[in-house]
Amino acid sequence: MGISSSQAILLVMTGILVWTLMEYSLHRFVLHMQTRSYWANTFHYLFHGCHHKHPMDGLRLVFPPAATAIICIPFWGLIRLFSTPASTPAIFAGGLLGYVMYECTHYYLHHGFPSTEPARHLKVRQNMSKLESLHEFVRGLNEHLMPHFASFQRYHLNHHFRIQNKGFGITSSLWDFVLGTLPPASSTQKKTS
């Protein structure tokens, strides 16, 4: 009745993919909805508008953990509705992992400083080969991931400062591409003079 390791990995990846669609949909259709009444405007401002007005405020970047826990209950139920009892935990774990990746990525996109330089505080001693391996791993990770983060940081900050009705993906631009909300390429690239 259980699932194999390879099935679990596939289901976790499915959960991450489902999260990216939820992230995009919530950001585009709920957090950027058009409001007309005083109370709707107030609620919208408190929920997301203040983040756009003050995008570098570190206290407004992460969704409160208690609210996240409450939202997890219907998310679990929705997954149970569309999957088998054996696959529900893996899909839920993928969605939760996607959410944690979203929170970390969103915070980093606002407050991180992408660099291809390895961490300078790591001291490598000649007799510590495992630490040297870790240092090389971190260096390789920096060289491959940081250029991606730098371009995605431009992509996300472009959503805040230039074109707020495009670029709704935080952890991925996949759904912006699929649903036609990619910002124009020239607006997300650095302008050189």
Secondary structure, DSSP 4 states (H G I P E B T S, - for coil): ----HHHHHHHHHHHHHHHHHHHHHIIIIITT----SHHHHHHHIIIIIHHHHSTT-GGGSS--HHHHHHHHHHHHHHHHHHS-TTTHHHHHHHHHHHHHHHHHHHHHHHH----SSPPTT----TT-HHHHHHHHHHHHHHHHHHHHHHHHHHHHHHHHHT-TTS---SS-SHHHHHTT-PPPHHHHSPP--
